[in-house]
């Protein structure tokens, strides 16, 4: 087992990234399912027959521990990152086996080692690193392709931001605006969309805020087709950080057109987003049937969401069908669960993959919660209002969906274990500020928004 260092002097901007959630720790739970599916057919699924030489999934990270654990695994690294490790496991390899790797930056070959000979033994792990220097640091989009002989067996992509996110500690700001038909008591939106049918009487706008000060000048403007239809200047009173909302209402029904919400801080526009009210349903791809996109092992978890009393969770189940998001168990996945997609336009639905190990070891409640988490990321990708890559804001909404699943399915014991730093088991309430701080510790390389 070893680490190898390669030196990289390249730059550029990325359009492609795979979004992979950090590994989470779950424990076995026993649960009943009141829905139609039978209990997990664990005896019917296996890790597949042993195959000839194989290389595992590529995991990019900031380092690898001596016992082979990727540290801070991610596909999106902040500007200033000096080294990125590419970690993968291998099985059934034999010394002398032809293999190779192809590194590319911004689509151009910079290192071609496809004629290498394997010499690291039968099984284990290896990690190769790319490193920049002070004159030309890592920057842009990179890919690594692994070969056995002349066959491609694994591919991975990561990005190093070209510039730091310029958010000073004291800078007041707003996060992405989500338009929705309703919100929960915790100001979590449901029925989120960028298009609504004419006749709807109320549309909410939910957004996170950061480093605000009570008494600060705040203004919101609602516009339709470029004309102001509602505006108000007030003093901010919601505190320094958290979630707020505004709404536009017309009891006679919102008229068709393009609507915009502008948010101002101290007279300067800080965030803007819009939605459309249409008169005729826009042409859309026919929704998929559940069996077309969901394998038999994940179908019960999807049905848990589809039959939920929480509209937020039902919306996620419907989103998967409407956008053809594939959901399946993979025996070769290293992470517990992941949502893979490309940032390149036009929108591509992507896929949600659950590892066989997690599927076997976790209860239905935990499996359903993990599916809800990844579907939130799928929706965030579709909305187009969030940056590509991880942010604390995106993870906050995904973890809220997990909480909703576990609460609804009566698993406060799991919530207490996983969210002890932000959850009061006596009252059944969680502290959004503490949850935010907890996520900042869990995702140390992710910007807040």
C-alpha positions in Angstrom: 0.0 0.0 0.0 1.5 3.3 -0.9 1.0 6.9 -1.9 2.6 8.4 -5.0 3.0 12.1 -5.9 2.8 13.6 -9.3 3.4 17.2 -10.0 0.8 19.3 -11.8 1.2 22.7 -13.3 -2.0 23.5 -15.1 -5.0 25.8 -14.9 -8.6 26.3 -16.2 -12.3 26.3 -15.3 -14.5 23.3 -14.8 -18.0 22.5 -16.1 -18.2 18.9 -14.9 -18.3 17.5 -11.4 -19.5 14.5 -9.6 -21.3 15.4 -6.3 -20.4 12.9 -3.6 -21.7 13.2 0.0 -19.3 12.5 2.8 -19.5 9.1 4.5 -22.0 9.0 7.4 -22.1 6.5 10.2 -25.3 4.5 10.6 -26.2 1.6 12.9 -28.4 -1.4 12.5 -32.0 -0.9 13.5 -35.0 -3.2 13.5 -38.1 -1.7 12.0 -41.6 -2.5 10.7 -42.8 -1.4 7.3 -46.5 -0.7 7.0 -46.1 -0.2 3.2 -46.7 -2.9 0.5 -43.1 -4.0 -0.1 -41.7 -7.1 1.6 -38.8 -6.7 4.0 -35.4 -6.4 2.4 -34.5 -9.5 0.5 -31.0 -9.5 1.9 -30.5 -13.2 1.2 -31.2 -12.5 -2.5 -28.5 -9.9 -3.1 -24.8 -10.4 -3.1 -21.6 -8.7 -4.0 -21.6 -10.6 -7.3 -19.2 -13.4 -8.3 -15.5 -12.8 -7.9 -14.1 -11.4 -11.2 -10.7 -11.2 -12.7 -8.5 -8.2 -11.7 -10.5 -5.2 -10.7 -9.8 -1.6 -9.6 -12.3 0.1 -7.3 -14.1 3.5 -7.5 -11.8 6.5 -7.6 -12.2 8.7 -4.5 -10.6 12.2 -4.5 -9.6 13.5 -1.1 -7.1 15.8 0.7 -5.0 12.9 2.1 -5.1 9.2 3.0 -4.5 7.8 6.4 -1.8 5.2 6.9 -4.5 2.5 7.3 -6.1 3.5 3.9 -9.0 5.8 4.9 -9.6 8.8 2.6 -9.5 12.1 4.5 -12.1 14.8 3.5 -13.3 13.0 0.4 -14.9 15.4 -2.1 -14.9 16.2 -5.8 -14.8 20.0 -5.3 -11.7 21.6 -3.7 -11.3 25.2 -2.7 -8.8 27.6 -4.4 -5.4 27.3 -2.8 -5.5 23.5 -2.5 -1.9 22.3 -2.9 -2.5 18.5 -3.4 -5.3 16.2 -4.3 -5.1 12.5 -3.8 -6.8 9.9 -6.0 -7.5 6.8 -3.9 -8.8 3.5 -5.1 -8.9 -0.1 -3.9 -7.9 -3.2 -6.0 -8.7 -6.9 -5.9 -7.5 -10.1 -7.6 -4.6 -8.2 -9.2 -1.4 -10.0 -10.1 2.0 -8.5 -10.4 2.9 -8.1 -14.1 -0.7 -7.3 -15.2 -0.8 -4.6 -17.8 -2.7 -1.5 -16.5 -2.5 2.2 -16.8 -3.9 5.7 -16.0 -4.6 8.8 -18.0 -4.7 12.2 -16.4 -6.3 15.1 -18.2 -6.8 18.8 -17.3 -9.6 20.8 -19.0 -9.9 17.9 -21.5 -6.3 17.9 -22.5 -3.8 15.0 -21.8 -1.1 16.0 -19.5 0.1 12.5 -18.3 -0.4 9.3 -20.2 0.8 6.1 -18.4 -1.4 3.5 -20.1 1.5 1.1 -20.6 2.3 0.5 -16.9 2.8 -2.9 -15.3 1.2 -3.7 -12.0 3.5 -4.4 -9.0 1.5 -3.7 -5.9 0.3 -7.2 -5.1 -3.1 -8.9 -5.1 -5.4 -6.7 -3.1 -5.2 -3.4 -1.1 -5.3 0.3 -1.9 -3.1 2.9 -3.6 -3.3 6.7 -3.8 -1.8 8.9 -6.4 -1.6 12.7 -5.8 -1.4 15.7 -8.0 0.5 18.8 -6.6 0.9 22.3 -7.9 3.5 24.9 -6.9 3.5 28.5 -5.8 3.8 29.8 -9.3 1.0 27.7 -10.9 -1.3 26.2 -8.2 -3.9 23.6 -8.9 -6.9 25.2 -10.7 -9.7 23.9 -12.8 -11.2 20.6 -13.9 -9.2 17.3 -13.8 -10.0 13.7 -14.7 -8.4 10.4 -14.0 -9.1 7.3 -16.1 -7.9 3.8 -15.0 -7.2 1.0 -17.5 -6.7 -2.7 -17.3 -5.0 -3.6 -20.5 -6.7 -1.4 -23.1 -10.1 -1.4 -21.3 -11.4 1.6 -19.3 -12.4 0.3 -15.8 -12.8 3.5 -13.7 -13.2 7.2 -14.3 -13.3 10.2 -11.9 -13.5 13.9 -12.1 -12.7 16.7 -9.6 -12.4 20.4 -9.6 -10.2 22.9 -7.9 -11.8 26.4 -7.7 -10.1 29.0 -9.7 -10.6 31.8 -7.1 -11.5 31.8 -3.4 -15.0 32.5 -2.4 -14.8 36.2 -1.5 -17.0 36.2 1.6 -15.5 38.2 4.5 -16.4 37.0 8.0 -18.5 40.2 8.6 -20.1 40.5 5.1 -23.9 40.4 5.2 -25.3 38.1 2.5 -28.3 36.0 1.4 -28.2 32.4 0.2 -30.1 30.9 -2.8 -33.8 31.9 -3.0 -36.2 29.0 -3.3 -39.8 29.7 -4.6 -42.4 27.4 -3.2 -46.1 26.8 -2.7 -45.7 26.5 1.1 -43.2 26.3 4.0 -43.0 24.3 7.3 -42.8 25.8 10.7 -39.0 25.6 10.4 -39.1 27.6 7.2 -38.3 24.7 5.0 -40.0 25.2 1.6 -42.1 22.5 -0.1 -43.7 22.5 -3.6 -40.5 24.2 -4.8 -40.4 25.2 -8.4 -39.4 27.9 -10.9 -42.7 27.5 -12.7 -46.3 27.8 -11.4 -49.6 27.5 -13.1 -51.7 30.7 -13.5 -54.3 31.1 -10.8 -52.1 30.2 -7.8 -52.7 32.8 -5.2 -49.5 32.7 -3.2 -45.8 32.0 -3.8 -43.2 31.9 -1.0 -39.6 32.8 -1.3 -37.3 31.2 1.3 -33.6 32.1 1.7 -30.8 31.8 4.2 -29.1 34.9 5.6 -25.6 35.4 7.0 -23.8 38.0 9.1 -26.8 40.3 9.3 -27.2 42.9 12.0 -30.5 43.9 13.6 -31.3 47.5 12.6 -29.6 47.0 9.2 -31.5 48.6 6.2 -33.3 45.8 4.3 -35.5 46.1 1.2 -37.4 43.6 -0.9 -38.9 44.2 -4.3 -41.3 42.0 -6.2 -41.5 42.5 -10.0 -43.6 41.1 -12.8 -42.2 41.4 -16.3 -39.7 44.1 -15.1 -42.3 46.3 -13.3 -42.3 46.7 -9.5 -45.6 45.2 -8.1 -44.6 45.3 -4.4 -41.8 46.7 -2.3 -41.0 47.5 1.3 -38.1 49.1 3.2 -37.7 47.9 6.8 -35.1 47.4 9.4 -33.7 43.9 9.8 -34.8 42.2 13.0 -34.2 38.4 12.4 -30.7 38.2 13.9 -27.3 37.4 12.4 -27.9 34.2 10.5 -30.7 31.7 9.8 -33.6 31.4 7.4 -36.2 34.0 6.4 -39.0 34.2 3.8 -41.2 36.6 1.9 -44.3 35.9 -0.2 -46.3 37.5 -2.9 -50.0 37.0 -2.8 -53.0 37.9 -5.0 -56.3 36.5 -3.9 -57.6 36.7 -7.5 -54.6 34.6 -8.7 -51.2 35.5 -9.8 -51.2 36.7 -13.5 -49.0 35.0 -16.1 -45.5 36.5 -16.5 -42.0 36.4 -15.3 -41.7 37.4 -11.6 -38.5 38.5 -9.8 -37.6 39.0 -6.2 -34.7 41.4 -5.4 -33.3 41.5 -1.9 -31.3 44.6 -0.8 -28.9 45.2 2.1 -28.0 48.8 3.0 -29.3 50.0 -0.4 -27.3 47.5 -2.4 -28.9 44.5 -4.2 -27.6 41.3 -2.5 -29.7 38.6 -4.2 -32.1 38.2 -7.0 -34.0 35.2 -8.4 -37.2 34.7 -10.4 -40.0 32.3 -11.4 -42.6 32.1 -14.1 -46.4 31.9 -14.0 -47.6 30.2 -17.1 -51.1 29.9 -18.7 -50.4 26.6 -20.5 -48.5 23.7 -19.1 -45.0 23.8 -20.7 -44.1 20.7 -22.7 -42.3 18.3 -20.4 -40.9 14.8 -20.5 -43.4 12.2 -19.4 -42.8 11.0 -15.8 -41.1 7.7 -15.4 -42.8 4.7 -13.8 -41.2 3.8 -10.5 -40.1 0.4 -11.8 -38.3 2.1 -14.8 -35.9 4.0 -12.7 -35.8 2.3 -9.2 -34.4 -1.1 -8.6 -36.3 -3.6 -6.5 -34.0 -3.1 -3.5 -34.6 0.6 -3.2 -38.3 0.5 -4.2 -39.5 0.2 -0.5 -37.5 3.3 0.5 -39.0 5.3 -2.4 -42.5 4.1 -1.4 -41.9 5.3 2.1 -41.4 8.8 0.7 -44.3 8.6 -1.8 -46.7 7.5 1.0 -45.4 10.1 3.5 -47.7 12.5 5.4 -45.0 15.2 4.8 -45.6 17.0 1.5 -41.9 17.8 1.3 -41.1 14.1 1.2 -43.9 13.3 -1.3 -42.5 16.0 -3.5 -39.1 14.4 -3.5 -40.5 11.0 -4.5 -42.4 12.7 -7.3 -39.3 14.7 -8.4 -37.5 11.4 -9.0 -40.2 10.2 -11.4 -40.7 13.6 -13.1 -36.9 13.9 -13.8 -36.1 10.3 -14.3 -33.5 10.1 -11.5 -32.3 6.5 -11.4 -32.1 5.0 -7.9 -30.2 1.7 -7.3 -28.0 -0.4 -5.1 -24.4 -0.9 -6.2 -22.1 -3.5 -4.6 -19.0 -1.7 -5.7 -19.8 1.7 -4.3 -17.3 2.8 -1.7 -19.4 5.7 -0.2 -22.6 4.9 1.7 -24.7 6.9 -0.7 -24.1 9.4 -3.4 -25.8 11.6 -6.1 -23.8 11.8 -9.3 -24.4 14.4 -11.9 -22.8 16.8 -14.4 -22.9 20.6 -14.0 -22.7 21.1 -17.8 -25.9 22.5 -19.3 -28.5 21.4 -20.3 -29.7 19.8 -17.1 -29.1 16.0 -16.9 -31.0 14.1 -14.2 -28.1 12.1 -12.7 -28.5 9.1 -10.5 -28.7 8.1 -6.8 -26.6 5.1 -5.8 -26.7 3.3 -2.4 -23.9 1.0 -1.4 -24.6 -2.6 -0.9 -22.9 -2.5 2.5 -25.1 0.4 3.7 -28.2 -1.2 2.3 -27.6 -4.5 4.2 -26.5 -2.9 7.5 -29.1 -0.2 7.8 -32.8 -0.1 8.7 -35.5 1.0 6.3 -35.8 4.2 8.2 -32.1 5.0 7.7 -32.2 3.9 4.0 -35.3 6.1 3.4 -33.6 9.0 5.1 -30.5 8.6 3.0 -32.6 8.5 -0.2 -34.4 11.7 0.9 -31.0 13.4 1.5 -29.7 12.6 -2.0 -33.0 13.6 -3.7 -32.7 17.0 -2.1 -29.3 17.3 -3.8 -30.8 16.2 -7.1 -33.5 18.9 -6.7 -30.9 21.5 -5.9 -29.0 20.6 -9.0 -32.2 21.0 -11.1 -33.1 24.3 -9.6 -29.9 26.0 -11.0 -29.8 28.5 -8.1 -27.1 26.7 -6.2 -23.4 26.6 -7.0 -22.0 23.3 -8.3 -20.2 21.5 -5.5 -20.9 21.3 -1.8 -22.1 24.1 0.5 -23.3 24.1 4.1 -26.5 25.6 2.9 -27.2 22.7 0.5 -26.3 20.1 3.2 -28.6 21.9 5.7 -31.6 21.3 3.5 -30.6 17.7 2.8 -30.2 16.9 6.5 -33.5 18.5 7.3 -35.1 16.0 4.9 -33.4 13.2 6.8 -34.7 14.6 10.0 -38.3 14.7 8.6 -38.0 11.0 7.6 -36.7 9.8 10.9 -39.3 11.9 12.9 -42.2 10.7 10.8 -41.1 7.1 11.0 -40.7 7.3 14.8 -36.9 6.9 15.0 -36.0 9.6 17.5 -33.4 7.3 18.9 -31.5 7.6 15.6 -31.9 11.3 15.6 -30.6 11.6 19.1 -27.5 9.5 18.2 -26.7 11.2 14.9 -27.7 14.8 15.8 -27.0 14.9 19.5 -25.2 18.2 19.2 -28.3 19.9 17.7 -31.2 17.9 19.0 -33.0 17.9 22.3 -34.5 14.4 22.8 -36.7 15.7 25.8 -38.6 18.2 23.7 -38.2 16.6 20.3 -36.8 19.9 18.9 -33.6 20.7 17.0 -31.7 23.9 17.1 -31.1 25.2 13.5 -28.1 27.3 14.6 -26.5 24.3 16.3 -27.2 22.1 13.2 -25.6 24.6 11.0 -22.4 24.7 13.2 -22.4 20.9 13.3 -22.5 20.7 9.5 -19.6 23.1 9.3 -17.5 20.7 11.4 -18.7 17.7 9.3 -18.0 19.4 6.0 -14.9 21.5 6.8 -14.0 22.0 3.1 -17.4 23.3 2.0 -18.2 27.0 1.9 -21.3 28.2 3.8 -23.2 29.1 0.6 
